[in-house]
Amino acid sequence: MSVTTEDAARAALRERQGPGARYDSPHAPARELLWARRGTAYFARKLGELSDAELDEPSLLPGWSRRHVLAHVGYNARALTRLLTWARTGAETPMYASAEQRQAEIDSGATLPARALRSLVAHAAAHLDTEWRDLPDTSWDAEVRTALGRLVPVRETAWMRTREVWVHALDLANGATTREFPGDLLGELLADVLRGWRRRQEPVHLVLAPTGRAPVVLGEGGTTVSGDLPDLVRWVTGRGTTGVAAESGEFPALPRWF
């Protein structure tokens, strides 16, 4: 097997760091973990641009302030950590006790002092990352159940967190844009939206026409919506119509994403 420049650089780094350093398992989903970690840093940067007083202002999500978004992102990290505990120990540890408990947790978290809310986001993300790093090879394919009831391998938690941090960075409504997302991530986000619709058998009739790419046809007789991929991803995830155009002049209603 040939050794790439990246492999050589990684080996050199590990040599410098010494035997006490800890790393992801070779069986871990490296691409998705990289996206999740980059997204965590992106979310933290956008959060850091907001003053404590600005956290009280509305987010892009109807009925939610920025405080609600922060509480959701923080408690989501804790919920995913519970799935990793499930995979590691074999003892069933669900993300949430119920949908009602999840919402009550967010509502309560949104009332925390600003400093405590920021600390929740940072510490919960760090704990989740530590659990990913320390999960052994044998656990990455263990099956766990998501809050929506889907049975998935625990490796999917990396993708679940990727969606949360990148898309909710937009919801902070202070300048985050899909045009700053990694290009390969944009393609996977669009594919994830389509998978979700198909899995739930949503009756979507739509043609998505990304600039420079083959159109995606969903159903029959649907409106064509065109635009650059970042703008289409923002639209299909429910974050606005800026930069996209509907052939009929009217945008169709879209089902929820996940």
C-alpha positions, 0 to 999 in steps of 0.5 A: 500500500502506498503512503501518501503525503498526508499519511506521512505528515500524520505519522510525523505528528504522532512521532512528535506528540509521543506515546501519551497522545490519544487518537481516533480509532482507525475504524472511526468515520474520519470524514464525518468526524472532520466535518463535525469538528470543523462545524463545531469550530465554525459554530463557536466562531459565530457564537463568539461574535455575539454579545450576551445581550444579542443572545436574547434576539430571534434566531432563524427558527420560528419561536426560538431565540438564539438562546434556544439554538444554543441550548439545543446544540449543547443538549444535542451533544449530550444526547449523542454522548449517551448513544456512544455510552450505549455503544461502548457499554451495551446498556441502552441509553436513549438520547432523550426520555421523550420528545416532551423531555427534550423540549423542556430541556431546551426551554429550560436551558434557554433561561440559563445565564449567558455565561452558563449557556456558552459553557454548556455548548463548549463543554458538551462538545468537548465531552462528545469529542472525547467520547468519539476519540476514545471509542474502540474499534469494536464499538463503532458499528454497534447499533443504537436508536436515534430520537426519531426511532431509527436503528443506526450504527453509532458511527452515524453520530458523527454525521448527525452532529455535523448537520447540527453544528453547521446548519444551526450556525446559520440559525444564529442569524449573524452572518453564517452562510452556506457559501462558507461550508466545505464543498463536499459537505454541501453535496452530502447535506443535499443528499441527506435531505433527499434521503430523508424525504424518500425514507418518509415517502414524502410526495415531493414533486420538484426539479433541483437544478444546481449550477454546473451540475446535473439536475435532480428530479423528484416526482413528476411535473415538479417546479424547477428551482435553480441556483448555486449549490450553497443556495439550494442547500440553504433552501432545501434545509428551510433557511431561505430563498436567497440566491435561488429561483423558481421557474414557476415564480412560486416556491413549492412548500417543502417537507421537513428535513429530519 
